[in-house]
């Protein structure tokens, strides 16, 4: 049994793990499949309270805010929409697709209380919602 160079061995292991991660990502975000009825991804959110108001920031690159369906029901904020593919049919090659696309749904439990939507805006690829206690 030969002696291995630890640096080379660690580098090879790291490259193998990265390749496995890329294979898993391609498996979950398959290119070219029709939009299904069930959600394909969930956008990340930040929730911050300011007294009786709550600000919810949802990362939605490439999604127009007016296309997002927003519902508040029994202390749960629900968001649904579709992020279309970011290219036209004329694209000759796809070099990388890392931002998820397709139908998404995000259900967020709000802090205790009954809320209503006060304000909705968009900044830097994020949908920003301001909710207040009713």
SEDOFI-843302 format. One record per residue: residue number from 1; y, x, z of N, C-alpha, C in turn. Coordinates in nm, 4 decimals, always signed. Layout:
+-----+----------+----------+----------+----------+----------+----------+----------+----------+----------+
|   k |     n_py |     n_px |     n_pz |    ca_py |    ca_px |    ca_pz |     c_py |     c_px |     c_pz |
+-----+----------+----------+----------+----------+----------+----------+----------+----------+----------+
| NUM |        Y |        X |        Z |        Y |        X |        Z |        Y |        X |        Z |
...
+-----+----------+----------+----------+----------+----------+----------+----------+----------+----------+
//
This chain:
+-----+----------+----------+----------+----------+----------+----------+----------+----------+----------+
|   k |     n_py |     n_px |     n_pz |    ca_py |    ca_px |    ca_pz |     c_py |     c_px |     c_pz |
+-----+----------+----------+----------+----------+----------+----------+----------+----------+----------+
|   1 |  -0.1168 |  +0.0837 |  +0.0000 |  +0.0000 |  +0.0000 |  +0.0000 |  +0.1230 |  +0.0882 |  +0.0000 |
|   2 |  +0.2119 |  +0.0712 |  -0.0962 |  +0.3307 |  +0.1544 |  -0.1100 |  +0.4425 |  +0.1116 |  -0.0167 |
|   3 |  +0.5337 |  +0.2040 |  +0.0070 |  +0.6493 |  +0.1748 |  +0.0908 |  +0.7547 |  +0.1080 |  +0.0033 |
|   4 |  +0.8087 |  -0.0037 |  +0.0516 |  +0.9111 |  -0.0757 |  -0.0239 |  +1.0499 |  -0.0307 |  +0.0197 |
|   5 |  +1.1410 |  -0.0373 |  -0.0755 |  +1.2814 |  -0.0135 |  -0.0445 |  +1.3357 |  -0.1435 |  +0.0142 |
|   6 |  +1.3780 |  -0.1450 |  +0.1431 |  +1.4238 |  -0.2703 |  +0.2059 |  +1.5396 |  -0.3357 |  +0.1321 |
|   7 |  +1.6321 |  -0.2559 |  +0.0794 |  +1.7474 |  -0.3128 |  +0.0087 |  +1.7008 |  -0.3877 |  -0.1165 |
|   8 |  +1.6128 |  -0.3279 |  -0.1952 |  +1.5628 |  -0.3923 |  -0.3174 |  +1.4821 |  -0.5169 |  -0.2848 |
|   9 |  +1.4008 |  -0.5095 |  -0.1807 |  +1.3192 |  -0.6226 |  -0.1419 |  +1.4065 |  -0.7396 |  -0.0975 |
|  10 |  +1.5097 |  -0.7123 |  -0.0150 |  +1.5979 |  -0.8183 |  +0.0318 |  +1.6751 |  -0.8806 |  -0.0843 |
|  11 |  +1.7203 |  -0.7985 |  -0.1780 |  +1.7930 |  -0.8492 |  -0.2942 |  +1.7027 |  -0.9398 |  -0.3782 |
|  12 |  +1.5802 |  -0.9002 |  -0.3999 |  +1.4858 |  -0.9808 |  -0.4771 |  +1.4573 |  -1.1134 |  -0.4070 |
|  13 |  +1.4424 |  -1.1105 |  -0.2753 |  +1.4196 |  -1.2335 |  -0.1992 |  +1.5408 |  -1.3269 |  -0.2098 |
|  14 |  +1.6620 |  -1.2713 |  -0.1991 |  +1.7841 |  -1.3525 |  -0.2087 |  +1.7944 |  -1.4168 |  -0.3468 |
|  15 |  +1.7657 |  -1.3417 |  -0.4514 |  +1.7711 |  -1.3966 |  -0.5880 |  +1.6686 |  -1.5079 |  -0.6060 |
|  16 |  +1.5500 |  -1.4909 |  -0.5494 |  +1.4466 |  -1.5938 |  -0.5589 |  +1.4888 |  -1.7218 |  -0.4868 |
|  17 |  +1.5513 |  -1.7085 |  -0.3694 |  +1.5985 |  -1.8258 |  -0.2959 |  +1.7091 |  -1.8982 |  -0.3720 |
|  18 |  +1.7999 |  -1.8234 |  -0.4342 |  +1.9049 |  -1.8858 |  -0.5148 |  +1.8460 |  -1.9620 |  -0.6332 |
|  19 |  +1.7462 |  -1.9046 |  -0.6969 |  +1.6812 |  -1.9707 |  -0.8099 |  +1.6125 |  -2.0994 |  -0.7652 |
|  20 |  +1.5475 |  -2.0968 |  -0.6491 |  +1.4849 |  -2.2182 |  -0.5967 |  +1.5890 |  -2.3257 |  -0.5684 |
|  21 |  +1.7028 |  -2.2863 |  -0.5118 |  +1.8097 |  -2.3823 |  -0.4829 |  +1.8629 |  -2.4442 |  -0.6119 |
|  22 |  +1.8795 |  -2.3645 |  -0.7160 |  +1.9280 |  -2.4167 |  -0.8441 |  +1.8266 |  -2.5136 |  -0.9060 |
|  23 |  +1.6978 |  -2.4825 |  -0.8928 |  +1.5954 |  -2.5740 |  -0.9445 |  +1.5999 |  -2.7078 |  -0.8710 |
|  24 |  +1.6162 |  -2.7044 |  -0.7388 |  +1.6259 |  -2.8281 |  -0.6612 |  +1.7493 |  -2.9086 |  -0.7008 |
|  25 |  +1.8624 |  -2.8398 |  -0.7205 |  +1.9846 |  -2.9105 |  -0.7597 |  +1.9662 |  -2.9766 |  -0.8958 |
|  26 |  +1.9067 |  -2.9059 |  -0.9908 |  +1.8830 |  -2.9651 |  -1.1226 |  +1.7892 |  -3.0845 |  -1.1133 |
|  27 |  +1.6924 |  -3.0800 |  -1.0203 |  +1.5992 |  -3.1905 |  -1.0033 |  +1.6709 |  -3.3152 |  -0.9529 |
|  28 |  +1.7672 |  -3.3010 |  -0.8609 |  +1.8350 |  -3.4155 |  -0.8033 |  +1.9505 |  -3.4664 |  -0.8883 |
|  29 |  +2.0150 |  -3.3805 |  -0.9660 |  +2.1287 |  -3.4209 |  -1.0490 |  +2.0932 |  -3.3965 |  -1.1950 |
|  30 |  +1.9982 |  -3.4740 |  -1.2439 |  +1.9489 |  -3.4549 |  -1.3800 |  +2.0524 |  -3.4971 |  -1.4821 |
|  31 |  +2.0715 |  -3.4142 |  -1.5814 |  +2.1654 |  -3.4399 |  -1.6904 |  +2.1007 |  -3.5333 |  -1.7916 |
|  32 |  +2.1791 |  -3.6318 |  -1.8383 |  +2.1332 |  -3.7141 |  -1.9492 |  +2.0599 |  -3.8400 |  -1.9109 |
|  33 |  +2.0372 |  -3.8656 |  -1.7817 |  +1.9685 |  -3.9881 |  -1.7431 |  +2.0687 |  -4.1026 |  -1.7305 |
|  34 |  +2.0246 |  -4.2205 |  -1.7626 |  +2.1119 |  -4.3381 |  -1.7537 |  +2.1514 |  -4.3625 |  -1.6085 |
|  35 |  +2.2663 |  -4.4238 |  -1.5912 |  +2.3124 |  -4.4558 |  -1.4562 |  +2.2186 |  -4.5613 |  -1.3980 |
|  36 |  +2.1661 |  -4.5335 |  -1.2816 |  +2.0706 |  -4.6229 |  -1.2180 |  +2.1430 |  -4.7191 |  -1.1256 |
|  37 |  +2.0722 |  -4.8196 |  -1.0810 |  +2.1306 |  -4.9178 |  -0.9904 |  +2.1542 |  -4.8573 |  -0.8520 |
|  38 |  +2.0712 |  -4.7627 |  -0.8127 |  +2.0901 |  -4.7041 |  -0.6796 |  +2.1843 |  -4.5845 |  -0.6872 |
|  39 |  +2.2539 |  -4.5553 |  -0.5775 |  +2.3482 |  -4.4428 |  -0.5769 |  +2.2771 |  -4.3095 |  -0.5975 |
|  40 |  +2.3455 |  -4.2177 |  -0.6635 |  +2.2880 |  -4.0863 |  -0.6895 |  +2.3462 |  -3.9797 |  -0.5985 |
|  41 |  +2.4622 |  -4.0081 |  -0.5377 |  +2.5232 |  -3.9066 |  -0.4515 |  +2.6206 |  -3.9730 |  -0.3554 |
|  42 |  +2.6624 |  -3.8992 |  -0.2539 |  +2.7600 |  -3.9467 |  -0.1558 |  +2.8722 |  -3.8452 |  -0.1464 |
|  43 |  +2.9965 |  -3.8877 |  -0.1660 |  +3.1078 |  -3.7934 |  -0.1558 |  +3.1339 |  -3.7567 |  -0.0089 |
|  44 |  +3.1798 |  -3.6339 |  +0.0167 |  +3.2148 |  -3.5957 |  +0.1539 |  +3.3445 |  -3.6619 |  +0.1977 |
|  45 |  +3.3576 |  -3.6874 |  +0.3289 |  +3.4760 |  -3.7543 |  +0.3824 |  +3.5277 |  -3.6826 |  +0.5068 |
|  46 |  +3.6569 |  -3.7008 |  +0.5328 |  +3.7209 |  -3.6607 |  +0.6583 |  +3.7822 |  -3.7871 |  +0.7166 |
|  47 |  +3.7667 |  -3.8066 |  +0.8478 |  +3.8257 |  -3.9221 |  +0.9158 |  +3.9056 |  -3.8706 |  +1.0339 |
|  48 |  +4.0342 |  -3.9082 |  +1.0376 |  +4.1240 |  -3.8638 |  +1.1445 |  +4.1989 |  -3.9854 |  +1.1976 |
|  49 |  +4.2046 |  -3.9986 |  +1.3311 |  +4.2759 |  -4.1105 |  +1.3934 |  +4.4165 |  -4.0669 |  +1.4315 |
|  50 |  +4.5123 |  -4.1570 |  +1.4090 |  +4.6519 |  -4.1392 |  +1.4489 |  +4.6926 |  -4.2632 |  +1.5262 |
|  51 |  +4.6650 |  -4.2658 |  +1.6557 |  +4.6931 |  -4.3849 |  +1.7350 |  +4.6033 |  -4.4983 |  +1.6909 |
|  52 |  +4.6634 |  -4.6112 |  +1.6482 |  +4.5829 |  -4.7257 |  +1.6039 |  +4.5493 |  -4.7183 |  +1.4545 |
|  53 |  +4.5991 |  -4.6162 |  +1.3848 |  +4.5682 |  -4.5973 |  +1.2426 |  +4.4575 |  -4.4938 |  +1.2253 |
|  54 |  +4.3839 |  -4.5076 |  +1.1174 |  +4.2787 |  -4.4126 |  +1.0820 |  +4.3017 |  -4.3705 |  +0.9381 |
|  55 |  +4.2997 |  -4.2395 |  +0.9127 |  +4.3105 |  -4.1886 |  +0.7753 |  +4.1726 |  -4.1411 |  +0.7316 |
|  56 |  +4.1306 |  -4.1884 |  +0.6152 |  +4.0022 |  -4.1494 |  +0.5582 |  +4.0315 |  -4.0775 |  +0.4270 |
|  57 |  +3.9831 |  -3.9539 |  +0.4145 |  +4.0021 |  -3.8762 |  +0.2914 |  +3.8639 |  -3.8543 |  +0.2295 |
|  58 |  +3.8488 |  -3.8975 |  +0.1038 |  +3.7209 |  -3.8906 |  +0.0338 |  +3.7367 |  -3.8001 |  -0.0876 |
|  59 |  +3.6543 |  -3.6975 |  -0.0986 |  +3.6602 |  -3.6047 |  -0.2120 |  +3.5961 |  -3.6707 |  -0.3341 |
|  60 |  +3.6797 |  -3.7029 |  -0.4340 |  +3.6328 |  -3.7708 |  -0.5551 |  +3.6893 |  -3.7057 |  -0.6812 |
|  61 |  +3.6518 |  -3.5826 |  -0.7112 |  +3.7045 |  -3.5197 |  -0.8321 |  +3.6592 |  -3.5951 |  -0.9570 |
|  62 |  +3.7551 |  -3.6253 |  -1.0434 |  +3.7221 |  -3.6907 |  -1.1692 |  +3.7030 |  -3.8408 |  -1.1608 |
|  63 |  +3.7340 |  -3.9022 |  -1.0467 |  +3.7202 |  -4.0472 |  -1.0326 |  +3.8594 |  -4.1060 |  -1.0122 |
|  64 |  +3.8979 |  -4.1995 |  -1.0989 |  +4.0282 |  -4.2648 |  -1.0862 |  +4.0250 |  -4.3568 |  -0.9644 |
|  65 |  +4.1266 |  -4.3483 |  -0.8774 |  +4.1275 |  -4.4309 |  -0.7553 |  +4.1150 |  -4.5803 |  -0.7823 |
|  66 |  +4.1699 |  -4.6269 |  -0.8950 |  +4.1623 |  -4.7704 |  -0.9250 |  +4.0209 |  -4.8156 |  -0.9640 |
|  67 |  +3.9298 |  -4.7221 |  -0.9875 |  +3.7916 |  -4.7561 |  -1.0210 |  +3.7002 |  -4.7598 |  -0.8990 |
|  68 |  +3.7539 |  -4.7267 |  -0.7820 |  +3.6734 |  -4.7244 |  -0.6594 |  +3.6796 |  -4.8615 |  -0.5934 |
|  69 |  +3.5639 |  -4.9191 |  -0.5681 |  +3.5563 |  -5.0477 |  -0.4995 |  +3.5500 |  -5.0194 |  -0.3494 |
|  70 |  +3.6472 |  -5.0745 |  -0.2750 |  +3.6598 |  -5.0502 |  -0.1311 |  +3.6368 |  -5.1808 |  -0.0573 |
|  71 |  +3.5528 |  -5.1754 |  +0.0463 |  +3.5267 |  -5.2942 |  +0.1270 |  +3.5160 |  -5.2533 |  +0.2737 |
|  72 |  +3.5769 |  -5.3320 |  +0.3616 |  +3.5646 |  -5.3106 |  +0.5057 |  +3.4967 |  -5.4339 |  +0.5616 |
|  73 |  +3.3805 |  -5.4143 |  +0.6237 |  +3.3040 |  -5.5273 |  +0.6742 |  +3.2334 |  -5.4880 |  +0.8034 |
|  74 |  +3.2670 |  -5.5574 |  +0.9115 |  +3.2033 |  -5.5370 |  +1.0418 |  +3.2036 |  -5.3908 |  +1.0856 |
|  75 |  +3.3191 |  -5.3263 |  +1.0753 |  +3.3328 |  -5.1891 |  +1.1228 |  +3.2768 |  -5.0823 |  +1.0318 |
|  76 |  +3.2439 |  -5.1195 |  +0.9086 |  +3.1901 |  -5.0236 |  +0.8121 |  +3.2765 |  -5.0241 |  +0.6864 |
|  77 |  +3.3217 |  -4.9059 |  +0.6469 |  +3.3971 |  -4.8884 |  +0.5226 |  +3.2975 |  -4.8514 |  +0.4132 |
|  78 |  +3.2958 |  -4.9290 |  +0.3049 |  +3.2048 |  -4.9034 |  +0.1924 |  +3.2857 |  -4.8673 |  +0.0686 |
|  79 |  +3.2454 |  -4.7621 |  +0.0004 |  +3.3092 |  -4.7162 |  -0.1227 |  +3.2024 |  -4.7044 |  -0.2301 |
|  80 |  +3.2270 |  -4.7610 |  -0.3481 |  +3.1343 |  -4.7466 |  -0.4605 |  +3.2141 |  -4.7267 |  -0.5888 |
|  81 |  +3.1590 |  -4.6491 |  -0.6778 |  +3.2186 |  -4.6266 |  -0.8103 |  +3.1205 |  -4.5418 |  -0.8911 |
|  82 |  +3.1656 |  -4.5035 |  -1.0080 |  +3.0861 |  -4.4168 |  -1.0947 |  +3.1727 |  -4.2993 |  -1.1362 |
|  83 |  +3.1201 |  -4.1800 |  -1.1217 |  +3.1872 |  -4.0611 |  -1.1757 |  +3.1201 |  -4.0315 |  -1.3099 |
|  84 |  +3.1957 |  -4.0489 |  -1.4200 |  +3.1352 |  -4.0261 |  -1.5511 |  +3.1143 |  -3.8766 |  -1.5766 |
|  85 |  +3.0314 |  -3.8494 |  -1.6735 |  +3.0143 |  -3.7096 |  -1.7149 |  +3.1492 |  -3.6536 |  -1.7579 |
|  86 |  +3.1811 |  -3.5304 |  -1.7197 |  +3.3131 |  -3.4744 |  -1.7476 |  +3.3280 |  -3.4138 |  -1.8861 |
|  87 |  +3.2574 |  -3.4687 |  -1.9836 |  +3.2673 |  -3.4121 |  -2.1182 |  +3.2490 |  -3.5218 |  -2.2214 |
|  88 |  +3.2871 |  -3.4920 |  -2.3431 |  +3.2692 |  -3.5887 |  -2.4510 |  +3.1366 |  -3.5617 |  -2.5214 |
|  89 |  +3.1019 |  -3.6496 |  -2.6119 |  +2.9767 |  -3.6327 |  -2.6874 |  +2.9834 |  -3.5144 |  -2.7827 |
|  90 |  +3.1049 |  -3.4642 |  -2.8086 |  +3.1216 |  -3.3536 |  -2.9014 |  +3.0952 |  -3.2170 |  -2.8383 |
|  91 |  +3.0666 |  -3.2126 |  -2.7098 |  +3.0417 |  -3.0848 |  -2.6426 |  +2.9204 |  -3.0171 |  -2.7065 |
|  92 |  +2.9336 |  -2.8905 |  -2.7353 |  +2.8242 |  -2.8188 |  -2.8003 |  +2.7304 |  -2.7513 |  -2.7006 |
|  93 |  +2.7789 |  -2.7269 |  -2.5785 |  +2.6947 |  -2.6637 |  -2.4769 |  +2.7476 |  -2.6982 |  -2.3387 |
|  94 |  +2.6557 |  -2.7110 |  -2.2462 |  +2.6915 |  -2.7292 |  -2.1059 |  +2.6530 |  -2.6001 |  -2.0352 |
|  95 |  +2.7510 |  -2.5318 |  -1.9843 |  +2.7235 |  -2.4045 |  -1.9171 |  +2.6924 |  -2.4229 |  -1.7696 |
|  96 |  +2.7528 |  -2.5243 |  -1.7079 |  +2.7272 |  -2.5494 |  -1.5666 |  +2.7790 |  -2.6870 |  -1.5290 |
|  97 |  +2.6997 |  -2.7625 |  -1.4540 |  +2.7404 |  -2.8912 |  -1.3973 |  +2.7028 |  -2.8888 |  -1.2500 |
|  98 |  +2.7976 |  -2.8620 |  -1.1646 |  +2.7703 |  -2.8546 |  -1.0214 |  +2.8268 |  -2.9735 |  -0.9449 |
|  99 |  +2.9313 |  -3.0370 |  -0.9962 |  +2.9895 |  -3.1532 |  -0.9294 |  +2.9045 |  -3.2741 |  -0.9670 |
| 100 |  +2.8538 |  -3.3477 |  -0.8679 |  +2.7676 |  -3.4622 |  -0.8991 |  +2.8396 |  -3.5674 |  -0.9827 |
| 101 |  +2.7633 |  -3.6404 |  -1.0622 |  +2.8164 |  -3.7490 |  -1.1437 |  +2.7219 |  -3.8667 |  -1.1325 |
| 102 |  +2.7650 |  -3.9780 |  -1.1838 |  +2.6838 |  -4.0994 |  -1.1779 |  +2.7376 |  -4.1924 |  -1.0704 |
| 103 |  +2.6603 |  -4.2933 |  -1.0362 |  +2.7017 |  -4.3930 |  -0.9378 |  +2.6941 |  -4.3329 |  -0.7982 |
| 104 |  +2.7968 |  -4.3602 |  -0.7187 |  +2.7922 |  -4.3179 |  -0.5791 |  +2.8234 |  -4.4356 |  -0.4891 |
| 105 |  +2.7771 |  -4.4242 |  -0.3671 |  +2.8096 |  -4.5212 |  -0.2640 |  +2.8178 |  -4.4453 |  -0.1328 |
| 106 |  +2.9208 |  -4.4752 |  -0.0573 |  +2.9363 |  -4.4128 |  +0.0740 |  +2.9704 |  -4.5219 |  +0.1736 |
| 107 |  +2.8905 |  -4.5320 |  +0.2781 |  +2.9131 |  -4.6267 |  +0.3866 |  +2.9490 |  -4.5454 |  +0.5098 |
| 108 |  +3.0662 |  -4.5761 |  +0.5680 |  +3.1188 |  -4.4965 |  +0.6782 |  +3.1434 |  -4.5882 |  +0.7974 |
| 109 |  +3.0784 |  -4.5577 |  +0.9100 |  +3.1033 |  -4.6334 |  +1.0324 |  +3.2397 |  -4.5912 |  +1.0863 |
| 110 |  +3.3246 |  -4.6886 |  +1.1102 |  +3.4594 |  -4.6622 |  +1.1606 |  +3.4595 |  -4.6631 |  +1.3136 |
| 111 |  +3.5614 |  -4.6018 |  +1.3747 |  +3.5738 |  -4.6133 |  +1.5207 |  +3.5810 |  -4.7608 |  +1.5597 |
| 112 |  +3.5461 |  -4.7919 |  +1.6826 |  +3.5395 |  -4.9312 |  +1.7289 |  +3.6685 |  -5.0071 |  +1.6985 |
| 113 |  +3.6532 |  -5.1305 |  +1.6518 |  +3.7679 |  -5.2153 |  +1.6207 |  +3.7542 |  -5.2792 |  +1.4841 |
| 114 |  +3.8424 |  -5.3731 |  +1.4545 |  +3.8474 |  -5.4384 |  +1.3233 |  +3.9660 |  -5.3799 |  +1.2464 |
| 115 |  +3.9400 |  -5.3317 |  +1.1257 |  +4.0421 |  -5.2619 |  +1.0474 |  +4.0761 |  -5.3377 |  +0.9206 |
| 116 |  +4.1962 |  -5.3080 |  +0.8698 |  +4.2357 |  -5.3546 |  +0.7368 |  +4.3007 |  -5.2364 |  +0.6653 |
| 117 |  +4.2943 |  -5.2396 |  +0.5336 |  +4.3508 |  -5.1333 |  +0.4506 |  +4.5019 |  -5.1492 |  +0.4442 |
| 118 |  +4.5742 |  -5.0456 |  +0.4875 |  +4.7207 |  -5.0461 |  +0.4826 |  +4.7731 |  -4.9810 |  +0.3560 |
| 119 |  +4.7124 |  -4.8690 |  +0.3205 |  +4.7657 |  -4.7878 |  +0.2113 |  +4.6521 |  -4.7128 |  +0.1428 |
| 120 |  +4.6679 |  -4.6940 |  +0.0124 |  +4.5693 |  -4.6216 |  -0.0672 |  +4.6436 |  -4.5274 |  -0.1607 |
| 121 |  +4.6019 |  -4.4015 |  -0.1664 |  +4.6660 |  -4.3052 |  -0.2542 |  +4.5664 |  -4.2006 |  -0.3006 |
| 122 |  +4.6156 |  -4.1116 |  -0.3843 |  +4.5304 |  -4.0056 |  -0.4370 |  +4.6095 |  -3.8754 |  -0.4360 |
| 123 |  +4.5478 |  -3.7678 |  -0.3878 |  +4.6125 |  -3.6366 |  -0.3875 |  +4.5069 |  -3.5282 |  -0.3979 |
| 124 |  +4.5278 |  -3.4352 |  -0.4908 |  +4.4410 |  -3.3185 |  -0.5053 |  +4.2925 |  -3.3538 |  -0.5183 |
| 125 |  +4.2615 |  -3.4567 |  -0.5944 |  +4.1214 |  -3.4945 |  -0.6184 |  +4.0582 |  -3.5731 |  -0.5049 |
| 126 |  +4.1407 |  -3.6172 |  -0.4087 |  +4.0888 |  -3.6936 |  -0.2955 |  +4.1524 |  -3.8322 |  -0.2925 |
| 127 |  +4.0717 |  -3.9313 |  -0.2620 |  +4.1215 |  -4.0659 |  -0.2360 |  +4.1571 |  -4.0702 |  -0.0879 |
| 128 |  +4.2797 |  -4.1128 |  -0.0560 |  +4.3253 |  -4.1167 |  +0.0820 |  +4.3537 |  -4.2621 |  +0.1194 |
| 129 |  +4.2863 |  -4.3088 |  +0.2226 |  +4.3009 |  -4.4452 |  +0.2690 |  +4.3608 |  -4.4433 |  +0.4091 |
| 130 |  +4.4545 |  -4.5323 |  +0.4330 |  +4.5090 |  -4.5497 |  +0.5679 |  +4.4715 |  -4.6877 |  +0.6151 |
| 131 |  +4.3969 |  -4.6927 |  +0.7221 |  +4.3504 |  -4.8176 |  +0.7807 |  +4.4206 |  -4.8386 |  +0.9134 |
| 132 |  +4.4343 |  -4.9650 |  +0.9536 |  +4.4940 |  -4.9942 |  +1.0826 |  +4.4136 |  -5.1027 |  +1.1515 |
| 133 |  +4.4197 |  -5.1010 |  +1.2845 |  +4.3526 |  -5.2050 |  +1.3628 |  +4.4244 |  -5.3381 |  +1.3405 |
| 134 |  +4.3470 |  -5.4452 |  +1.3302 |  +4.4088 |  -5.5767 |  +1.3124 |  +4.4206 |  -5.6500 |  +1.4441 |
+-----+----------+----------+----------+----------+----------+----------+----------+----------+----------+
//
